[in-house]
């Protein structure tokens, strides 16, 4: 049974009812939904085997890209503090779990709903299917080497590794990017999709990236930082307004109260934020 789960195999249709075919392989029976296609008794059919949320054996001919030995991006659908995060790999009645053992120690750096994780699947001794994160070797094998001509280009990428030295991500064009802590306002989450620009290329082809605005965009620099805080804050609000103490503003944002007020003014003119009951609240995300 363990060998069949999270794998692609061919089984024989031995029975059917109105909704399902029943496919047997190695003495184990799997249910195949008839809505996936027409088949006949005695026919061999290839599919992906797994157990759904009800612990029923299911075979699907819609084979997911993530499986044993195969890595692909899945979308995070939620999390459970005592278990890990749930990832949609394309199965209609089952999300896979990335164990908390593979996630950052700091809970705030866990992936959130909508983030992306590159995973394959594994089956433990209790025949439970887990999603496993791709390691550095997988990303190296997938990636291309950057070139000097890429300097100052804008890139979008998915964070896949968090280290004290900085953040690693895979761009949409399959380059590996590195963000030094000095080139970001806050540490991105694992699985977060971020936008940056190329500020250099290492000898090994890794792109050095900055998540901060360009120098000529300095007018919006402080506003961009406040936006970053708001986008990452619970409920998209922070307990700071233009009435907050200068010391608190400096300690949290590293800028003066005057700079903070100008940043808020810029964002309010663009109708991106509002101040209410001692909070600054993000009401509209920038395009």
CORURUR-V446914 format. One record per pair of residues at least 6 apart in sequence whose C-alpha atoms are under 8 Angstrom apart, sorted by sequence separation. I is the first residue (numbers start at 1). J is the second residue. D is the distance in whole Angstrom. If there is no record, write none. Layout:
BEGIN
i=I j=J d=D
i=I j=J d=D
END
This chain:
BEGIN
i=15 j=21 d=6
i=16 j=22 d=6
i=23 j=29 d=5
i=24 j=30 d=6
i=51 j=57 d=5
i=52 j=58 d=7
i=65 j=71 d=7
i=66 j=72 d=5
i=79 j=85 d=4
i=88 j=94 d=8
i=89 j=95 d=7
i=104 j=110 d=6
i=123 j=129 d=5
i=124 j=130 d=8
i=161 j=167 d=6
i=162 j=168 d=7
i=170 j=176 d=5
i=171 j=177 d=7
i=181 j=187 d=7
i=188 j=194 d=8
i=201 j=207 d=5
i=202 j=208 d=7
i=230 j=236 d=5
i=249 j=255 d=7
i=250 j=256 d=6
i=267 j=273 d=6
i=268 j=274 d=6
i=274 j=280 d=6
i=275 j=281 d=6
i=14 j=21 d=8
i=15 j=22 d=5
i=22 j=29 d=6
i=23 j=30 d=5
i=50 j=57 d=6
i=51 j=58 d=6
i=65 j=72 d=6
i=66 j=73 d=8
i=78 j=85 d=6
i=79 j=86 d=6
i=88 j=95 d=5
i=89 j=96 d=7
i=103 j=110 d=6
i=122 j=129 d=6
i=123 j=130 d=6
i=161 j=168 d=5
i=169 j=176 d=6
i=170 j=177 d=6
i=200 j=207 d=6
i=201 j=208 d=6
i=213 j=220 d=8
i=230 j=237 d=6
i=249 j=256 d=7
i=250 j=257 d=7
i=273 j=280 d=7
i=274 j=281 d=5
i=13 j=21 d=7
i=14 j=22 d=6
i=15 j=23 d=7
i=22 j=30 d=6
i=23 j=31 d=6
i=49 j=57 d=7
i=50 j=58 d=5
i=66 j=74 d=8
i=77 j=85 d=8
i=78 j=86 d=5
i=87 j=95 d=5
i=88 j=96 d=7
i=121 j=129 d=7
i=122 j=130 d=5
i=159 j=167 d=7
i=160 j=168 d=6
i=161 j=169 d=7
i=168 j=176 d=7
i=169 j=177 d=5
i=199 j=207 d=8
i=200 j=208 d=5
i=213 j=221 d=6
i=230 j=238 d=6
i=249 j=257 d=6
i=273 j=281 d=5
i=274 j=282 d=7
i=13 j=22 d=6
i=14 j=23 d=6
i=22 j=31 d=5
i=23 j=32 d=7
i=49 j=58 d=6
i=50 j=59 d=7
i=76 j=85 d=7
i=77 j=86 d=6
i=78 j=87 d=8
i=86 j=95 d=6
i=87 j=96 d=5
i=121 j=130 d=6
i=122 j=131 d=6
i=159 j=168 d=6
i=160 j=169 d=5
i=168 j=177 d=6
i=169 j=178 d=7
i=198 j=207 d=6
i=199 j=208 d=6
i=200 j=209 d=7
i=212 j=221 d=8
i=229 j=238 d=8
i=240 j=249 d=8
i=264 j=273 d=8
i=273 j=282 d=5
i=274 j=283 d=7
i=13 j=23 d=4
i=14 j=24 d=7
i=21 j=31 d=6
i=22 j=32 d=6
i=49 j=59 d=5
i=76 j=86 d=6
i=77 j=87 d=6
i=86 j=96 d=6
i=87 j=97 d=6
i=121 j=131 d=5
i=122 j=132 d=7
i=159 j=169 d=4
i=160 j=170 d=7
i=168 j=178 d=5
i=198 j=208 d=6
i=199 j=209 d=5
i=246 j=256 d=7
i=272 j=282 d=6
i=273 j=283 d=5
i=12 j=23 d=5
i=13 j=24 d=6
i=20 j=31 d=6
i=21 j=32 d=5
i=48 j=59 d=5
i=49 j=60 d=7
i=76 j=87 d=4
i=77 j=88 d=6
i=86 j=97 d=5
i=87 j=98 d=7
i=120 j=131 d=6
i=121 j=132 d=6
i=158 j=169 d=5
i=159 j=170 d=7
i=167 j=178 d=6
i=168 j=179 d=6
i=198 j=209 d=5
i=199 j=210 d=7
i=213 j=224 d=8
i=246 j=257 d=5
i=249 j=260 d=7
i=272 j=283 d=6
i=273 j=284 d=7
i=11 j=23 d=6
i=12 j=24 d=5
i=20 j=32 d=5
i=21 j=33 d=6
i=47 j=59 d=6
i=48 j=60 d=5
i=75 j=87 d=5
i=76 j=88 d=6
i=85 j=97 d=6
i=86 j=98 d=6
i=119 j=131 d=6
i=120 j=132 d=5
i=157 j=169 d=6
i=158 j=170 d=5
i=166 j=178 d=7
i=167 j=179 d=5
i=197 j=209 d=5
i=198 j=210 d=7
i=245 j=257 d=8
i=271 j=283 d=8
i=272 j=284 d=5
i=11 j=24 d=5
i=12 j=25 d=7
i=20 j=33 d=5
i=21 j=34 d=6
i=47 j=60 d=5
i=48 j=61 d=6
i=74 j=87 d=6
i=75 j=88 d=5
i=84 j=97 d=6
i=85 j=98 d=5
i=119 j=132 d=5
i=120 j=133 d=7
i=157 j=170 d=5
i=158 j=171 d=6
i=166 j=179 d=6
i=167 j=180 d=7
i=196 j=209 d=6
i=197 j=210 d=5
i=271 j=284 d=7
i=272 j=285 d=6
i=11 j=25 d=5
i=19 j=33 d=6
i=20 j=34 d=5
i=47 j=61 d=4
i=48 j=62 d=7
i=74 j=88 d=5
i=75 j=89 d=7
i=83 j=97 d=8
i=84 j=98 d=6
i=85 j=99 d=7
i=119 j=133 d=5
i=120 j=134 d=7
i=157 j=171 d=4
i=158 j=172 d=8
i=166 j=180 d=5
i=167 j=181 d=8
i=196 j=210 d=5
i=197 j=211 d=7
i=272 j=286 d=7
i=10 j=25 d=7
i=19 j=34 d=6
i=46 j=61 d=7
i=47 j=62 d=7
i=48 j=63 d=6
i=74 j=89 d=5
i=84 j=99 d=5
i=85 j=100 d=7
i=118 j=133 d=6
i=119 j=134 d=5
i=156 j=171 d=5
i=157 j=172 d=5
i=165 j=180 d=7
i=166 j=181 d=5
i=196 j=211 d=4
i=242 j=257 d=8
i=18 j=34 d=8
i=19 j=35 d=8
i=47 j=63 d=6
i=48 j=64 d=8
i=73 j=89 d=8
i=74 j=90 d=8
i=83 j=99 d=6
i=84 j=100 d=4
i=117 j=133 d=7
i=118 j=134 d=6
i=155 j=171 d=7
i=156 j=172 d=6
i=165 j=181 d=7
i=195 j=211 d=7
i=196 j=212 d=7
i=83 j=100 d=6
i=84 j=101 d=8
i=155 j=172 d=8
i=194 j=211 d=8
i=77 j=95 d=8
i=82 j=100 d=7
i=242 j=260 d=7
i=30 j=49 d=8
i=81 j=100 d=8
i=84 j=103 d=7
i=242 j=261 d=5
i=157 j=177 d=8
i=167 j=187 d=8
i=167 j=188 d=8
i=23 j=45 d=8
i=242 j=264 d=7
i=66 j=89 d=6
i=36 j=60 d=8
i=65 j=89 d=7
i=16 j=41 d=8
i=31 j=56 d=8
i=36 j=61 d=7
i=64 j=89 d=6
i=15 j=41 d=6
i=30 j=56 d=8
i=31 j=57 d=6
i=32 j=58 d=6
i=36 j=62 d=8
i=64 j=90 d=6
i=85 j=111 d=7
i=183 j=209 d=7
i=184 j=210 d=7
i=185 j=211 d=8
i=1 j=28 d=7
i=13 j=40 d=7
i=14 j=41 d=6
i=30 j=57 d=5
i=31 j=58 d=5
i=32 j=59 d=5
i=33 j=60 d=7
i=64 j=91 d=7
i=143 j=170 d=8
i=183 j=210 d=5
i=184 j=211 d=5
i=185 j=212 d=7
i=226 j=253 d=8
i=13 j=41 d=5
i=14 j=42 d=6
i=29 j=57 d=7
i=30 j=58 d=5
i=31 j=59 d=6
i=32 j=60 d=6
i=162 j=190 d=7
i=178 j=206 d=7
i=180 j=208 d=8
i=183 j=211 d=6
i=184 j=212 d=6
i=225 j=253 d=8
i=13 j=42 d=5
i=30 j=59 d=6
i=146 j=175 d=6
i=159 j=188 d=7
i=161 j=190 d=7
i=176 j=205 d=8
i=177 j=206 d=6
i=178 j=207 d=6
i=179 j=208 d=6
i=180 j=209 d=8
i=183 j=212 d=6
i=12 j=42 d=6
i=13 j=43 d=6
i=87 j=117 d=8
i=102 j=132 d=8
i=144 j=174 d=6
i=145 j=175 d=6
i=159 j=189 d=7
i=160 j=190 d=6
i=176 j=206 d=5
i=177 j=207 d=5
i=178 j=208 d=5
i=179 j=209 d=5
i=180 j=210 d=8
i=12 j=43 d=6
i=13 j=44 d=6
i=99 j=130 d=7
i=102 j=133 d=7
i=139 j=170 d=7
i=143 j=174 d=5
i=144 j=175 d=5
i=145 j=176 d=8
i=159 j=190 d=5
i=160 j=191 d=6
i=175 j=206 d=7
i=176 j=207 d=6
i=177 j=208 d=6
i=178 j=209 d=6
i=179 j=210 d=6
i=12 j=44 d=5
i=13 j=45 d=7
i=97 j=129 d=8
i=98 j=130 d=6
i=99 j=131 d=8
i=142 j=174 d=7
i=143 j=175 d=5
i=144 j=176 d=8
i=159 j=191 d=5
i=175 j=207 d=7
i=177 j=209 d=6
i=179 j=211 d=8
i=11 j=44 d=5
i=12 j=45 d=6
i=79 j=112 d=8
i=96 j=129 d=7
i=97 j=130 d=5
i=98 j=131 d=5
i=99 j=132 d=8
i=143 j=176 d=6
i=158 j=191 d=6
i=159 j=192 d=5
i=222 j=255 d=8
i=10 j=44 d=6
i=11 j=45 d=6
i=78 j=112 d=7
i=96 j=130 d=6
i=97 j=131 d=5
i=98 j=132 d=6
i=158 j=192 d=6
i=159 j=193 d=6
i=241 j=275 d=7
i=10 j=45 d=5
i=11 j=46 d=6
i=76 j=111 d=7
i=77 j=112 d=8
i=78 j=113 d=5
i=96 j=131 d=6
i=98 j=133 d=7
i=158 j=193 d=4
i=159 j=194 d=8
i=10 j=46 d=4
i=23 j=59 d=8
i=76 j=112 d=6
i=77 j=113 d=5
i=140 j=176 d=8
i=157 j=193 d=6
i=158 j=194 d=6
i=9 j=46 d=6
i=10 j=47 d=6
i=76 j=113 d=5
i=77 j=114 d=6
i=139 j=176 d=8
i=156 j=193 d=7
i=157 j=194 d=6
i=222 j=259 d=7
i=223 j=260 d=8
i=226 j=263 d=7
i=241 j=278 d=6
i=8 j=46 d=7
i=9 j=47 d=6
i=75 j=113 d=8
i=76 j=114 d=5
i=156 j=194 d=6
i=157 j=195 d=7
i=222 j=260 d=7
i=226 j=264 d=8
i=240 j=278 d=6
i=241 j=279 d=6
i=8 j=47 d=5
i=9 j=48 d=7
i=75 j=114 d=6
i=76 j=115 d=5
i=156 j=195 d=4
i=223 j=262 d=8
i=239 j=278 d=6
i=240 j=279 d=5
i=241 j=280 d=6
i=8 j=48 d=4
i=9 j=49 d=8
i=53 j=93 d=6
i=75 j=115 d=6
i=76 j=116 d=6
i=155 j=195 d=6
i=156 j=196 d=6
i=185 j=225 d=6
i=223 j=263 d=4
i=239 j=279 d=4
i=240 j=280 d=6
i=7 j=48 d=6
i=8 j=49 d=7
i=52 j=93 d=6
i=53 j=94 d=6
i=75 j=116 d=5
i=76 j=117 d=7
i=154 j=195 d=7
i=155 j=196 d=5
i=222 j=263 d=6
i=223 j=264 d=7
i=238 j=279 d=6
i=239 j=280 d=7
i=6 j=48 d=7
i=7 j=49 d=6
i=52 j=94 d=5
i=74 j=116 d=6
i=75 j=117 d=7
i=116 j=158 d=7
i=118 j=160 d=8
i=154 j=196 d=6
i=155 j=197 d=6
i=186 j=228 d=8
i=237 j=279 d=6
i=238 j=280 d=5
i=5 j=48 d=8
i=6 j=49 d=6
i=7 j=50 d=8
i=51 j=94 d=8
i=73 j=116 d=6
i=74 j=117 d=5
i=117 j=160 d=7
i=154 j=197 d=4
i=155 j=198 d=7
i=185 j=228 d=8
i=186 j=229 d=8
i=220 j=263 d=7
i=223 j=266 d=7
i=237 j=280 d=6
i=238 j=281 d=7
i=5 j=49 d=5
i=6 j=50 d=6
i=73 j=117 d=5
i=74 j=118 d=6
i=87 j=131 d=8
i=153 j=197 d=5
i=154 j=198 d=7
i=223 j=267 d=7
i=237 j=281 d=4
i=4 j=49 d=6
i=5 j=50 d=5
i=73 j=118 d=4
i=74 j=119 d=7
i=152 j=197 d=6
i=153 j=198 d=5
i=236 j=281 d=6
i=237 j=282 d=6
i=4 j=50 d=8
i=5 j=51 d=8
i=72 j=118 d=5
i=73 j=119 d=6
i=151 j=197 d=8
i=152 j=198 d=5
i=220 j=266 d=8
i=236 j=282 d=6
i=71 j=118 d=6
i=72 j=119 d=6
i=151 j=198 d=5
i=152 j=199 d=6
i=71 j=119 d=5
i=72 j=120 d=7
i=150 j=198 d=7
i=151 j=199 d=6
i=70 j=119 d=8
i=71 j=120 d=5
i=151 j=200 d=6
i=70 j=120 d=5
i=151 j=201 d=7
i=69 j=120 d=6
i=70 j=121 d=8
i=230 j=281 d=7
i=231 j=282 d=7
i=68 j=120 d=6
i=69 j=121 d=7
i=148 j=200 d=7
i=230 j=282 d=6
i=66 j=119 d=6
i=67 j=120 d=5
i=68 j=121 d=5
i=148 j=201 d=6
i=66 j=120 d=5
i=67 j=121 d=5
i=68 j=122 d=6
i=147 j=201 d=6
i=8 j=63 d=8
i=66 j=121 d=7
i=67 j=122 d=8
i=146 j=201 d=6
i=227 j=282 d=8
i=104 j=162 d=8
i=147 j=205 d=7
i=145 j=204 d=7
i=146 j=205 d=5
i=7 j=67 d=6
i=145 j=205 d=4
i=146 j=206 d=6
i=6 j=67 d=6
i=7 j=68 d=6
i=144 j=205 d=7
i=145 j=206 d=6
i=146 j=207 d=6
i=6 j=68 d=6
i=71 j=134 d=7
i=117 j=190 d=8
i=117 j=191 d=5
i=116 j=191 d=5
i=115 j=191 d=5
i=116 j=192 d=7
i=115 j=192 d=5
i=116 j=193 d=7
i=109 j=187 d=8
i=111 j=189 d=6
i=115 j=193 d=7
i=50 j=129 d=8
i=109 j=188 d=7
i=110 j=189 d=6
i=111 j=190 d=5
i=112 j=191 d=8
i=109 j=189 d=4
i=110 j=190 d=6
i=111 j=191 d=5
i=112 j=192 d=8
i=108 j=189 d=7
i=109 j=190 d=6
i=111 j=192 d=7
i=104 j=190 d=8
i=6 j=121 d=6
i=6 j=122 d=7
i=6 j=123 d=7
i=5 j=123 d=7
i=2 j=123 d=7
i=5 j=127 d=8
i=2 j=125 d=8
i=6 j=129 d=7
i=5 j=129 d=7
i=2 j=127 d=6
i=1 j=127 d=8
END
